[in-house]
Amino acid sequence: MNNKNQVSSIHLLLAIAGMLALLGPISYVSSQDVFAQADLSNNGTGNVDLQPNISAENTFNTKTMTLGNNIQTLVILIPNEGHHAAGEDNEARFLDQHFVPENAVVNTGTTVLWFNGDAGHERTIDVKGTDGSTSLFNTGEIVDSQASNPFTFSNPGVFNYEAEGDPGVTMTGAVTAGNIQSPVTPTSSSASNSSSGSIDTVGILMVPTQDIDNYINQISSAGITVDNTYDFTDLRGGQQGTGDIQTLIVWTTGSKDLSETLSFLSGLSSELPYS
């Protein structure tokens, strides 16, 4: 190779290196399904530039919820009939998520619980480490209308988790933990009585839309804030007692005893007309 070609090759390599440096670090998780892909690139300080979003509509459409640095606890919903797979001859699911949210992006140090809204079914969730194979945490059996033991994601990274559904069905989800810079703020005027600093717990619940006013009144009376809701036509076309439109409720609390909140949700969930 002559000197001119050598110089050109060096310039090309330097250009490629510069482009890669501009891209920065990329977080990517690959499996049979991609459970979570969150941009964890940062500005060199370890802070993650993500905008918190706890909108029920966004969670439904993207299967993702991004929390803020003021949230200490997230309660993920195992929805009724979430143990079924897509493509079954008789569609049994209400929505296309095994967990709601299926992908949670949280601040490092956030505690997560799983609430079993899958009527008549028990679930056991196994959380994998960042290597994707080592078991980091196992919930043990979660009976319906109850919450799991809590687990705190103390280190940053992408943590896939799974539970066995129907035979041959593996329910999958992921929690991505990072150093998020911004707090969650109330989504709608219904949460205007809470300042962003007082919100420390976020969760989600699914109820039949036909009795939504009754459910919201019960939740509010229990000292739990209904931050926002989203109505959707369910995949199964309804069932007796529920109609064919369901509502996702994003609820929040601040400085409220978590055991009291979970006790109320357990009672409400057990009375829902799901089967």
FENTA-V970292 format. One record per helix or strand of 2 or more residues. SS is the DSSP state (h for helix, s for strand). FROM is the first residue (numbers start at 1). LEN is the number of residues. If there is no record, write none. Layout:
BEGIN
<<SS	FROM	LEN> <SS	FROM	LEN>>
END
This chain:
BEGIN
<<h	3	21> <s	47	2> <h	56	7> <s	64	3> <s	73	6> <s	103	5> <s	111	6> <s	123	6> <s	135	8> <s	151	2> <s	157	8> <s	170	11> <h	189	3> <h	196	3> <s	201	8> <h	209	13> <s	225	9> <s	245	9> <h	258	14>>
END
